[in-house]
Amino acid sequence: MGRPREMTDEMVYQGVYAALIKTGYGGLTLDKIAAEIGLSPAALSKRFGSKKALLLFYMDYVIAMTNEAFENRPVSGEGYIYTLESIFVESVSHLGDPRTVANSTSLYLESNDDPELLERSRLRVQLIDRHVRTWLERAVEAGELKLANIGQVSDILQASISGSLLIWLKDPGKPLEQWVRDSFAIVLGPYRTEQSVPQVEEEG
């Protein structure tokens, strides 16, 4: 008889995510998550005790990864704005179709009746907002932006990106990555200095 498969945090995260994008929050069960991981539901129950505890673990894991994506990202040679834009582009690059977007975000949209799950959703949003403001502040300090009200512009930029996801669900004709780039171009465009405007190479 072979040794039982080790249950790593990464494995659990991947299992929850894989099940979530297939079924959405409403259809998520320990059985379906266990099937994605390749373990028994009993093994998950033994470690987490309940589906809610497992989802709290998943959301904490997402928060930690989100924080790492912003904090540990080195500034590229093209500056702070370009680097921040790249972080958001990469965050949507794995969302291949509208169903994936709808199902993966359903956990945050449909779990608001549970105070603990709702609190995790708020923490994630607050974390992203804090990092976006920090990156915009650095862009101002580096001379890439002439911007007085960083908080307001940060809110509008994030609202534009989030709204793009909703539009894309109904009309996925334009790549989601392009929606993100357009949000940065239109919202931050009026505040960018000449040194931060991307230079377009001439063909020929």
N, C-alpha and C positions, 0 to 999 in steps of 0.2 A: 504494500500500500504506500502510495506516494505521500510526501509531506504536504500538509495543508498550505494553500497559497497564502503568502503574506499579504495582509491588507495595509497598503500604504495610504497616506493622506492624498497623494496625487491620484492614486487609483480610485479612491472614493469620489474625489472631485470629478474625475473624468466620467465615472459611472453615473453620477447624478446628472451631470450636464448632458450626457448622451441620452439618458432616459427623458430628461426634461424637453429637449428639442424634438423628441418624437411624440410625446404625449401632452405636453403642456402641464402647468401646475395642477389642473383639475384631475388629470389622469395619472399623476405620479404615485407610485406605490413602492414599498420596500421590495416586493417581488420583482418589479421591473428594473429597479436600480441594481438589485443583486444580479439579475440576469446579464446586465451590461458589464458588471465587474467580473463575472464568472465565479461568484461565490454564492453561498446559500443565504436566504433571507434571515435565517437564524444567526448567522455570523454577524450580519449588520445589526440585528436586534441586540445581540450580546454586547456589542461595542457601544451602540448609541442609545438603545432602549426604546426609541420611538422614531417615527418618520420626522416629527417636528425637530427633535434633537439633531437628526441627520441634516435637515435643511438648515438649521442654525449653523452647524459646522460648515456646510457648503457656502453659505453666505459670508461667514467669517473668512473662509479661504479666498473667496472672490475679493473681499475687501483688502486682504493682505496682498494679493496679486496686483490689484489696482494701485495700491500704495507703492508697491515696488516698481511698477511700470513708470510712474511719475518720478519717484525719488532717485532711482538708480539709472535713469536715462542720461547718458552724457550729451552735452550740447554739441550738435553737429557744426561743421564749418559754415553752414548756411544760417546759423543763428538760432535764437530762442523760439521765434515764431514758427519757423520751419520744423524745429524739433517737436514742439507742442502739437503741431498739425500732424506730424508723423505718428505720434502716440495715438491720436484719435483714429487716424486712417487704419493703423494696425489693429485697433480694437474692434473694427467692424469688418476687417478683411476676411474673417472666418464665417461671417454670416452670409451664406451663399444664396439663400432664397427667402422670400417673405415668411414662409411657414417657420423657418428656423428663428427668425427675428421675433415673430409673434409668440412662439412657444418659449423661447429663452427668456423673454422679458415678462412672461405671464407670472412668474414667481413673485416679481416685484409689484405687479399691478393687481394681482388677485389675492394676495395674502394680507391685505390691509386690515382685515378683521382680527388678526392676531397681533397683539401689542409687541411681542418680542420680534416677530418677523418684520413688522412695520418699522421697528427701531433699527434693524439691520439695514433696511432699504434707505432709511434717512441717513444713517451713518455713511453709507456708500456715496450718496448724493453730496453730502457735506464734504466728504473727503475729496471728491473730484473737484468741487467748487474751490476748495482751499488750494489745491494744487494748480488749477487753472489761473487763479489770481496770482499765485506766486510766480508762475512762468511769465505772465503778462507784466508783472512788476519788474522782473529781470530784463524783459525786452525793453521796457521803458528806460531802465538804468543803462542798458547797453546802447541806447540811442536808436533802437529799431522802431519804436513807437513814440508818437507824441500824444499822450493820453492822460487826461486828468482823472476821470471817473472810472477807475479800473473795475470796481465792483459792478457797476451798471453794464459795462461792455462785456464783462465776463458772463453775466446773467444772460445777455442777449445772444452771445456766441453759443452758450450751452443750450439755450432754448432753440436756436436755429438747428443745431445738430440733432437734438432730440426730436424736433418737429419733422426733420428730414426723414427720420426712421418711419414715422407714421405715414408720410406721403409715399414713401417707397413701398410700404406694404400694399398700397392700392395701385401704384404705378411704378413697377421696378425696371422701367426702361432705361433709366440712367443708373450707372453703377453707384452703389452706396458710397464707395470711396470718393467718387466725384462730388456727391452731395456734401461730404465733409469738407473737401477742398473749396468748394464754392462758398460754404458757410464762412470759412476763414477769409476768403478773398473779399466777400461782400461786407462782412461785419467789421473786419480789421482794416480793410483797404483804405478808408479815409484817414486812418491814423498812422499809416506806415510812412516812414521816412524813406528818402531815396536810397539810402544804403541797405535797406531791408527788402526792397522790391526785387523779386527774382529776375535775374537777367536771362532773356531768351536768346539762345544761340542762333545765329543766322545760318540758314542752310546753304550748301553750295561748296 
